Amino acid sequence: MTEASILFLRACLAVLASPIYLLSFLGIWEPFCKKVFFPFFLEKFFAIHEKKTNKPKQELFRNLPDFKSPSGELKLLEIGTGCGANFQFYPPGCKVTCTDINPDFQQGLSKSMDKNKHVHYERFLVAPGEDLHQVPSGSVDAVVGTWVLCSVHSVNGTLKEVLRVLRPGGAFYFLEHVAADRSSWKHFWQQVWYPTWKLVFNGCCLTREIWNNLEQANFSELNLRHITIALPWMPVQPHIIGYAVK
Ligand SMILES: C[S@@+](CC[C@H](N)C(=O)[O-])C[C@H]1O[C@@H](n2cnc3c(N)ncnc32)[C@H](O)[C@@H]1O
């Protein structure tokens, strides 16, 4: 019965979003989404989202300076940087390498860089989280990924690369929206939204239980909390936040 309801509601949403499905069928939607819609949406949406995540992010990144290397430097690599929503939380003088699969965030990214002059921007790499081969093994003190493990093709592959580029004792900071409790209505609606959401929002998957991937990755220490971020009417309220030490 539940399966049938999910399929029925998915079909209803697909009808409502049929112009997007048609554009996708014609091969037009994905390049448009990547170049125009998603960068525009992300910049506007994150202005709202920022207000909700400001406090948890401040708390999350508070101990970033503890992971400075013995020379006193903090080399940080961000995966799926998008428009650079996290730069404001990085400590002064921190050396940041930005990576993303989408090079079309330049406008939002430049604005964020101009606002956050306390950070030293080293380079921008167009690279997927699953393949950071331009970054030497054990070369960074911290890796940051927020709202990115929902979209990568392989969460385990990305965590493997994160562990490779981190120096021993370095840390991976994360804030991710995740699957709701399987017995909840929120999970039901996440399943209903899943295919249309993934198409509209550039591959974003709503029902990933990312805490399992983090628990099974070979970090020596995992600090993880489940929190809810109040985004009314959106199927992305359950989150995990924390950091894992190599
Ligand atoms: C929802 S946005 C979040 C952006 C930013 N991290 C933030 O919190 O504002 C997801 C980002 O992940 C990027 N992305 C998607 N798949 C990726 C992959 N396989 N490797 C690296 N980045 C990826 C997207 O291009 C996009 O910039």
Ligand as a Chemical Component Dictionary entry (heavy atoms), coordinates in Angstrom:
data_LIG
# 
_chem_comp.id                   LIG 
_chem_comp.type                 NON-POLYMER 
_chem_comp.pdbx_formal_charge   0 
_chem_comp.three_letter_code    LIG 
# 
loop_
_chem_comp_atom.comp_id 
_chem_comp_atom.atom_id 
_chem_comp_atom.alt_atom_id 
_chem_comp_atom.type_symbol 
_chem_comp_atom.charge 
_chem_comp_atom.model_Cartn_x 
_chem_comp_atom.model_Cartn_y 
_chem_comp_atom.model_Cartn_z 
_chem_comp_atom.pdbx_ordinal 
LIG C1  C1  C 0  24.077 21.865 -2.620 1  
LIG S1  S1  S 1  25.593 22.404 -3.238 2  
LIG C2  C2  C 0  26.470 22.842 -1.756 3  
LIG C3  C3  C 0  27.554 23.853 -1.991 4  
LIG C4  C4  C 0  28.374 24.241 -0.740 5  
LIG N1  N1  N 0  29.122 23.116 -0.237 6  
LIG C5  C5  C 0  27.495 24.825 0.335  7  
LIG O1  O1  O 0  27.342 24.236 1.419  8  
LIG O2  O2  O -1 26.935 25.908 0.075  9  
LIG C6  C6  C 0  26.373 20.910 -3.775 10 
LIG C7  C7  C 0  27.719 21.169 -4.424 11 
LIG O3  O3  O 0  28.376 19.916 -4.646 12 
LIG C8  C8  C 0  28.939 19.929 -5.956 13 
LIG N2  N2  N 0  29.113 18.533 -6.372 14 
LIG C9  C9  C 0  28.188 17.677 -6.859 15 
LIG N3  N3  N 0  28.741 16.481 -7.116 16 
LIG C10 C10 C 0  30.049 16.583 -6.762 17 
LIG C11 C11 C 0  31.153 15.677 -6.796 18 
LIG N4  N4  N 0  31.018 14.427 -7.230 19 
LIG N5  N5  N 0  32.341 16.132 -6.360 20 
LIG C12 C12 C 0  32.486 17.403 -5.893 21 
LIG N6  N6  N 0  31.486 18.297 -5.855 22 
LIG C13 C13 C 0  30.287 17.890 -6.291 23 
LIG C14 C14 C 0  27.944 20.747 -6.761 24 
LIG O4  O4  O 0  28.516 21.208 -7.968 25 
LIG C15 C15 C 0  27.618 21.845 -5.778 26 
LIG O5  O5  O 0  28.534 22.882 -5.817 27 
# 
loop_
_chem_comp_bond.comp_id 
_chem_comp_bond.atom_id_1 
_chem_comp_bond.atom_id_2 
_chem_comp_bond.value_order 
_chem_comp_bond.pdbx_ordinal 
LIG C1  S1  SING 1  
LIG S1  C2  SING 2  
LIG S1  C6  SING 3  
LIG C2  C3  SING 4  
LIG C3  C4  SING 5  
LIG C4  N1  SING 6  
LIG C4  C5  SING 7  
LIG C5  O1  DOUB 8  
LIG C5  O2  SING 9  
LIG C6  C7  SING 10 
LIG C7  O3  SING 11 
LIG C7  C15 SING 12 
LIG O3  C8  SING 13 
LIG C8  N2  SING 14 
LIG C8  C14 SING 15 
LIG N2  C9  SING 16 
LIG N2  C13 SING 17 
LIG C9  N3  DOUB 18 
LIG N3  C10 SING 19 
LIG C10 C11 SING 20 
LIG C10 C13 DOUB 21 
LIG C11 N4  SING 22 
LIG C11 N5  DOUB 23 
LIG N5  C12 SING 24 
LIG C12 N6  DOUB 25 
LIG N6  C13 SING 26 
LIG C14 O4  SING 27 
LIG C14 C15 SING 28 
LIG C15 O5  SING 29 
# 
